[in-house]
Every structure is written in C-alpha cells, then in structure tokens.
Amino acid sequence: MEHNFGQGKKRLSPLLATMNLLACGLHTLREITDGAYRLLRAKLGARRTFFDHIRTLTTSLDFES
C-alpha cells in the first residue's frame, strides 16, 4: 500500500476507487450469503454510525504512527 500511495495523483485515484468498489462488493456478498452477518448488521444499524465511531477514535486519540 505504501508504494502505491507514493505514486502521486495519477495512480492514487484509480487505486482508491478500486478499493472502494472491492469493499462495496464484499459487503454486498456478505449481506447475501451470510445470515450471521445480516443479523449483526440489523442489530448495529447503519454502517455510517460505525464509521463515525472510528472517525471519532482516530481524531481524539494520539497514535505514534
């Protein structure tokens, strides 16, 4: 990942778009095929809430790297 991110805007944008599409596809696949995942998603609610919590943790905690 570090190597790809260091290639500048020319390669970074397609890389991030590809990663986003892969993540969306994997979530969709899990939603279709995994009953436990569906139950967990129903209990936890929107993914946005999860990512809001992650964002809060990463902005309020001081990480060394």
C-alpha positions as CSV (number, residue, x, y, z in Angstrom):
1,M,0.0,0.0,0.0
2,E,2.7,2.4,0.9
3,H,4.3,2.0,-2.5
4,N,1.1,2.6,-4.4
5,F,0.2,5.7,-2.3
6,G,3.6,7.3,-3.1
7,Q,2.9,7.3,-6.8
8,G,1.1,10.6,-6.9
9,K,-2.4,11.6,-8.0
10,K,-2.1,9.8,-11.3
11,R,-2.2,6.3,-9.7
12,L,-3.8,7.1,-6.3
13,S,-7.2,8.0,-7.6
14,P,-7.8,4.7,-9.5
15,L,-6.4,2.7,-6.6
16,L,-8.8,4.3,-4.1
17,A,-11.7,3.9,-6.5
18,T,-10.8,0.2,-7.0
19,M,-10.5,-0.4,-3.2
20,N,-13.9,1.3,-2.6
21,L,-15.5,-0.9,-5.3
22,L,-14.0,-4.0,-3.8
23,A,-15.2,-3.1,-0.3
24,C,-18.7,-2.5,-1.5
25,G,-18.7,-5.8,-3.4
26,L,-17.5,-7.7,-0.3
27,H,-20.1,-6.1,1.9
28,T,-22.8,-7.0,-0.6
29,L,-21.6,-10.6,-0.9
30,R,-21.6,-11.0,2.8
31,E,-25.1,-9.5,3.0
32,I,-26.4,-12.0,0.5
33,T,-24.6,-15.2,1.7
34,D,-24.1,-14.8,5.5
35,G,-27.1,-15.0,7.8
36,A,-25.0,-14.1,10.9
37,Y,-23.7,-11.0,9.1
38,R,-27.3,-10.0,8.3
39,L,-28.3,-10.3,11.9
40,L,-25.2,-8.3,13.1
41,R,-25.9,-5.6,10.5
42,A,-29.6,-5.4,11.7
43,K,-28.5,-5.0,15.3
44,L,-25.8,-2.5,14.7
45,G,-27.8,-0.3,12.3
46,A,-26.3,1.9,9.6
47,R,-22.6,1.5,8.6
48,R,-22.3,5.2,8.9
49,T,-22.6,5.0,12.6
50,F,-19.7,2.5,12.8
51,F,-17.5,4.8,10.6
52,D,-18.5,7.8,12.7
53,H,-17.2,5.9,15.8
54,I,-14.0,5.0,14.0
55,R,-13.5,8.6,12.9
56,T,-14.0,9.8,16.5
57,L,-11.5,7.4,17.8
58,T,-8.8,8.3,15.3
59,T,-9.2,12.0,15.7
60,S,-9.3,12.0,19.5
61,L,-6.5,9.5,20.2
62,D,-2.9,10.2,19.7
63,F,-1.2,7.4,17.7
64,E,2.6,7.2,17.4
65,S,2.4,6.2,13.8
